Amino acid sequence: MIRERFLNILVDSNVIEQSQKNQVLQIIEAEGLDLYSACSKLSGVSPSELLSIVADSLGVKAIKLDEIELDQSLVEVIPRNLAQKYKVIPIKKEGKTLEVALVDPTNIVIINELKFITSHDLKVFLISDVEFEKGFENLYENNQLDKIIDDISASEGSVEIVENEETVNLSDLEKQSESAPVVKLVNALIVDAIKKRASDVHFEPFEKYLRIRFRIDGILYEVMRVPLKLKNSVLSRIKIMAGLDISERRLPQDGRIKLLMGSKEIDFRVNTIPTVFGEKAVLRVLDKSNLHLDLKTLGFENFQLELFREAIKRPYGLVLVVGPTGSGKTTTLYSAIMELNQPSLNISTIEDPVEYQLPGINQLQTNEEIGLTFASALRAFMRQDPDIILVGEIRDLETAEISVKASLTGHLVLSTLHTNDSTSTITRLLNMGVEPFLVSTSLNLIIAQRLLRRVCANCAEPYEVHPEALLDLGFYESEINSVTPIKGRGCKNCSDTGYRGRVAIYEVLAVDDEIKDLILGGVTAVELRRHAKRKGLQTLRRSALNKVLEGVTSLEEVVRVTVKD
């Protein structure tokens, strides 16, 4: 295996220790880094230097593609599918010699096949996976969407449609949405969204154009603007793929798309709503390969993880994970039940909707139109001999009371609430109408969480911040000299955002006897928080500052996501 072979080279070169090889592989898996960036984190040697060490050992030269002007004509010599399959980038052609950059220049099978296909002698260079992705995007994918739009505009107008929503001929619209250029455009957008790790794709109609935006690491970025004449055909194409009614444009609709990309199966949850300028569609990308259900890699600090594991391994009680929409609550709960999952336990979930199907878990999706609510499903589950129940969200008093009573009758109940922090969750339950004695006796643990963007490891660089500013953010005076803030300058690896991936931060409140007494005594949210902090509660802001100390995130992310207590 190429990774193992190159790791051994770095061990032999005394860059990393033999005992660190497993650590490198864990970093690659947890943070999505390439081999050289992962080794750099442990060794302190830059990725480019590590690449040069491997290249010297292999007897080839390492190159950086962003320092080379790639020849666009060479995409005819090495087609896109071949470049992607073999991780090869053509650089330059001189006579009968073709210069190529390979992630694995030791693979004789690949080199021989490339010689045969191109009918050229090869001069081989070494590049990293990160460099390959940059080169592939520059050479094969840059402006691909714009080219599709140009192709459509240059066609006979076969996809142009009448703009009056009421006079659109549905049969014509269906034909136009199935036309090759529109299919190609929508497919290209979906593929681009997956490659850029987008969690959501927004198709938004405005007066003069259709705006396409991707949500990447929690932030929306505009990708392109599609000409207005394509609006209806593009949106109809999405609705057809999702099995929705293209004739219904006045009411919201929900659907699902399942796609196979190579060996990877990806689901999209689709929602459409009517807006002033036409229908808006949002695709939620549900990529199972990006779902890592492991409590150890989510972002918990050791003492927080111990508290969480202790709470979920109790035979009964209520554990709540709170935070705004999109803060990773479902992933935390899924990770918990997958850790608990074993043949001797009956685990059931009630969700709206079921986002990921988990092996060995009984999952139910609510359907309010037929009366299948969280509360009614929870009542039914109580007659199904459950051990552990996951309730997707406590939305009302009825669901709250049934969840609490289930947790008091020998069941472990896991659920979520939309509150800002751990302590305000208690007052939220009381304000919903749950009796104080039920809240105090049922609650085991409350976790508040948020997601911070990780600074891109490929382009991270340190910078100086005035000590007063650090103190104002919440750092302790004893920490000031050890704080080295970093930010990403932006590169191809992170789409010039400076960030790649996210990490969770947590505020974990164990509901002990003192807190139970305070709940029964009618304590206010302010008093409860003051007491919890005196007892050592690590707040979300403090957890975020710890991620800065670890070199994971930036000060800007701390300010964007958390508030100072």
N, C-alpha and C positions, 0 to 999 in steps of 0.2 A: 504494500500500500504506500502510495506516494507520501502521505503525511508521516507515516512511521519512518520511512527511509530518510526523509529530510530532517526529522527530529533526531535521528541517530547521528546525522552529520553535525548538528548543533551540539549534541552531547560530546561527540569526539573532539569538537573544536573548543570544548570547555566553556561554552556560552551558557549552557544550562546543565544542571546535574541530572544524572540518570533518574534520581528519585523525583524529579520535578516533571517528568514526562506526563504523568497522569494529571497533574495540576494544569498543564498546558491544554490537554484535551478537555478538561472540565471548563476552562475559561472559554475555549472555542464553542462548546455546547451552550453554556449559559449566556454568553454575551454576543454570540454570532460573529466573532472576530475570525480573521484568517490566521493561518499558522504563525506568520511572522509578527503580527500585531500581538497575538497571545503570548508568544515567547518574549516579546519586548516588555510586556508588563512584569514578567518575572525577572528578566535579566538586566533591564535598564538600557539595553543596547537598542538602537533605533531599528525599525523594520527594514529600512533600506540597507543598513549595515549587515543585518542578518541575511538578507537576500544575497548580498555580495559574498558572504562566507559560504553559503550553499553553492552559489555559482562557481566560485573558485574550486571548490571540492569536485564539482561535476565537470570542470574544464570548459565552461561556457562563460558568456558575459551576461551580467544582469543589466537590464535597462529600465528606464522610466518612460512610459508611453506619453505622458503629458509634456515631455521635452522633445517629442518627435511629431512632425506633421504627417499624419497618416494619409495614405493615397486612397481616395474614395473608389477609384477604378478597380482596386484589388478585391472588392467584394464580388466581382465576377470570377476571379481566380479561385478564391476560397469562399463558397457560398455561406450564408448566414447559419443554416442548420449544421454545417460541418464545423464552422468556427465555434459554435456553442457546444457541440458534442465533444470536440477534442480540446476545448479551451485554448484556441490558437488565434493569434491576431497577425494578419499579413502586414508587413511594414514597408518593404520596398522591393522592386523588381529591377534587376540589372542583367540584361541579356538572358541567359538561361538559369540565372541564380535568383531564388526568391528568399528574401529575409523574412523570417517568421519569429514571433515571440510565443513561447509555450509555458504553461504552468508546470508541465512535466516534460522537460527536454530529454529525459532518460528513456522514454517509452518508444522503443524501436518500432513497434507495430504501428503507432500513430505516424511516426516520421515516414515510414515506408509507404503507408497509404496516402499520405499527403504528396509524396514524390510522384506516386502513380497518378493521382487525380489531377495534379497541377502540371505534370510533365516538366517539372523544374528540379534542379538541384536545390537543396535547402541549406541556408545558413541560419542556425538556431540560436535564440537568445532565451534567457530565463526571465519570467515575470511572476509576480505574486497573483493570488486570486483577486485581490483588490484592483491591481493594475489591469488584469484581464477584464474585469467588469467595466472599468473606465473605458478601455479601448473598445470593447464590444459596443458600449452605448454610443461612443463617438462615431464609430465606423458603420455600424449596422442599424442603429436605432434613432440617432439624432434626426429630428424633423420628420420622423416617420408619420406621425399623425397629420402634420401639415401637408405632407405629400398626398396622403389619402384625401384630404379636403380638396387639394388642387385637382386631383384626379376626378373627384366627383363634380367639381365645378366645370371641368373641361368636357364632361360627358354631355349627352344630348338633352340634359335637363330631365332625365328620367326620374329623378327623385324629388323634383320640385313639386310642391303641393300648394293648394289653395290655402290662404292664411285665415280665412273666416272659419272659426271653429265649428259653426253650425252647418256649414255647407260642404264639409269634407266628405268625400265619397269613401265609405269604409272599405269597399273592395279594392279601390285604388290605393288607399292608405296601406292596406295589408300587403299588396304587391310591392309598393315602394319600400316598405320596411324590410321586405325579404330580398330586395335588390342587392347585388354583390357589393357595390360601394358602401352602402349603409351597414351591411353585415360586417364588412371589413373594418369600418370605422369603430363600431361598437366593440368588436372583438379586440381591436388594437388598444382601445381605451381600457378594457378589462385586463388585458395582459400587462399593460403599462402599470395599472394600479397594483397588481399583484407583485410585480418586480420592484416597485417603489415602497412596498410594505404598507400600502394604504389600508386603513381599517374601514373607511367609508368612501363612496364615490357619489358626488352630488351632481345631478343634471338640473340646472336652474334656468328657466326661461325668463328673459327680460324683453324689453320693448324691441331691441334691435339685434339680439343675439341669444344663443343658448350657452350659458357658462358652465364649464366642467371644473369641479374642484375635487381634490383628494384630501382626505384627512390622514396625515402622517404623523405618528407619535403625538396624537392629540391636537394637532394644529392644522387648520385648513389652508391649502395652497391652491391658487388658481393654476390650472394646467393648460387650458385653451378655451377659445371662444368659437363656437360653431356657428356658421351663417344661419340666419333666422329661417331661411327656406327649408333647412333640414330638420328643424325642431320636431315637428310632428312625426316624421318618419323615424328619427332616432329614438324618441320616447316610445313610439309604438313597437319598435324592434325590442326594446327592453321589456315591454309589457307582454309581448308574444313569448319571449324567452321565459318569463316568469309565470306564464299561464294565466295572465290577467285578461280582463275584457277590454279590448281596445275601443269599443264603442262607448264605454262609460268613462266620461271625463269630468263629471261633476262631483263624484264622491271619492274619498280615499279608498285605496285598495292595497292589499298585502299579498305577496307571493314569494316564491323561492326559485332560485336557479341553481342547478347542480352542474358543474363543469369538470372535465378531466383534462389536466395539463400534464402531459407525459404520464407519470405514474402517480401524480398528485391529484387528489380529489378535493375540490374547493366548492363550498356552498356560498350562495349570496342570498341574503334576506332583502327583499325588495318592497319598498313602500312608495306609493304615489299619492300626491295630494293636489287639489286644484288651487292654482294661484291666479293673480290678476292677469298674467300674461300666458297662461296655459298650465299644463301639468308639470309639477316638479317630481322627480324621482330620486330616491336615495337608495343605494345598494350598500348593505352592510356585508363586508367581506369576512367570511368565516373559514379561515384557512387552518385546518387541523394540524398541519405541520408546524405552525407557529405557536401552537398551544402547548406550553410546558407546565404540566401539572405536578410541580414538585415544590413543596413548601420551602425547601432549603434555598431555592434559587430566586424566590420572589422579591426579597429585600428585607425580610425580618432580621433584626438583630438577635443575637443568641438568646438573651433573656426574654425577649418578646416571643420568640418561637417556642421556648419552654413553657411559657404561660398559656399559649394557644394550644399546644399539644396536650397539656394537662387538662384543659377545659373540654376539648373534644373527645378525650378518652374517658370522661366520666360517663356513667351509664344513663344519666338523665340531666336535664337542665336546658337552658336557652343560651345560645351563643349568637350574638348579632355582629354583623359587619356593616358599617355605615359609611356613607360618603355620597357625593353627587353621581349622576349618571356618567358612565365612562371612566370611573376611577378604579376599575379592576376588581370590584367586589365579587363578581361571579367567578372569576379565575381563582381568587383566594378560597372561596367555598368549594369549588370543584376540586381544588388541590387537597383540601381537607378531607372530603369524602372519598377521594381516590386513595388517600393514605389509610383511611379507615376500612376501605372496601375489602371484604373477605367473605368466603362462602358461608360462614356461620352467622352473618348479619343480614337482615332485610333492610336495605336502604332504598328510600323512595324520594323523588323530587317532584315539586309542583312548580312549573316555570311558565313565564309568559314573555317570549316564546322559549322553546328548548333550542339553545344555540348550538350546543355540541352534544353528540350522543356518546355516553360513557359506558364502557363495557361492564356488565354485572350490576348496573344500577337501573331501577324501575323509574322511568321518567314520564311525567304526564304534563301535557300542555293545556293551559286553561282555554276555555272558549265561552266567553261571557254571553254570546248570542244564544246559546242553548242552556245557559244557567250554570255552566261549569266554571265557577269562580275559585279563587284561592281558598275561600272559606268552605265551600261545598266539597272541593277536592280533599281538603284537609280532614273534614269529617269522614269522608269515605276511606281515606288512608288509615284512620284510627281503627277501622274494622278489618284492616289487612295485616294485622299482626306485625307492625313496624318496629324496628329498633332505632333507626335514625331517619329523620325526616328533614329534607331541605325545602323550605318555603321561599320561593323566588323573591318575594317582597311582602312586607307587612304594610298594607295600604289603608286598612280601616280597623275600627274597633273590633268587629266580628272576627277578622283574621287574627288580630292581636290576642284576643281572649282565648281563642281555640289553641293557638300556638303555645301560649303560656300554660294552659291547662294540660296540653299534651306533654309539655316538658316536666310537669309535676306528677305525671302518672306513669313514670318509668321510661320515657322516651327522650332521646337527645334531639333537640330541634335547632337547626341552623337556619338563619334568615338574614335579610337585609332591611335597612331603613334609610331614608334620605334625610340624614341630619349632618351637621357640620363637624361635630367632634364626639368623643366618646361619652362625656358627662351629660351633654344636652340630650342624648338619646333617652336617658332615664326620664327626664321631664317631658319629653315628647310622648313616651308611653303613658305617663300619668295624665297628660293633657288629652290624649286620645280617649281616656275614660277607663283605663285598666286600673284596678284597685291597687293601692300601694303595697298591701301585704302580698298580692300575687306577683308584683314586679320584684319585690325584695327576695322572695323565696325561689323564684324561677331563674333569675339571671345568674349565669356563670361568668360570662366574659363579654366585653364590648370592644370591638376593634374599629377605629376610624382609620381610613386610608385615603391616599392620593397617589397619583402617578407623576413622577418627575422624568423629564427627558434626560437620557444619558448623553454626555458630551462625546462626540465622535472620536473614537480612539485613534483614527487615522490622521486627524488634523488638529488634535488637541494641543493647546499651547498655554503656558502659564502667563499671568500678568499680575501687576501690583495693584493692591487696593489699600487705601489709607486705613491705619489701625482703628481710627474712630468709627469709620464706616462699618468695619467688621464687628466692633462692639455693639453698634446700633442694631445690627442684624440679629444679635443674640449670642455671638460667640463669647466664651468666657475669656477673661483677661489672660489666663494661663495658656490659652490656646492660640493667641494671636501670632506668636512666632512660628507656629507649626502649620498655619493655614497657607496653602498655596493655591489660590483660585485659578481655575482653568476655564477656557472657552474654546470652541471649535471655530477655526477661521473659515471653514466651508470647503468642501472638496466633492469630487464626483461620488465618493463612497456614501456621502450623506446628502446628496442632491443639493450641495451648497447651503445646507441649513445649519451646519455645525453640530447637529445632534443625530444620533442613530440609536433607536431602541429606547425603552423606558424601564424604570425601576420603581417599585412601590415603596412608599414610606408609611409607617404605621404608628398609631397611638393606641396602646393596649391597656385597657382598664380591667383588672381582675376585681370582681364584685365580692369583697370580703365582708366579714361580719360588721365592721365599722360602717361600711357604705350601706349595708342592709338596714342598720339602725337609723342612719341618716334619712334613707328613703321613707321608712315608717314614721319618722319625725316630721315629715313634710319639708325637707330642706329645699332651698332654691337652687337653680342651676349654677349660680355664681358661687355659692357656698360649697356646693358639691365639688366644683372644679378646684376651688382653693384647697379643699381638703385633699383631693387626689394628688395635686402637685406637691403638697407638703409630704405626702406618703411616697413621693418619688415617681409620679407619672411622667413619662417621657412624651412630650407633646409632638405634634406633627412638625412644628418649626424646628424643634431640637433634632428630630430624626432627619429632617432635610439637611440641617447643618452638618450632621455626621456624614452624610453622603458627599458633601463638599470636602470634608477632611479626608475622606477615602479617595478623592479624585474621581468621583463618579459623575457628578453633575456640576452645574454652574451656579453662581450667586443669583443670576437673573432668574433661573428656574425656582430657586428658593422663594424669591420675592413674588414671582408670578403665581405660585401654587399655594403658599402658606401665609398665615398672618402671624404677627408677633404677639405672643401671649403677655 
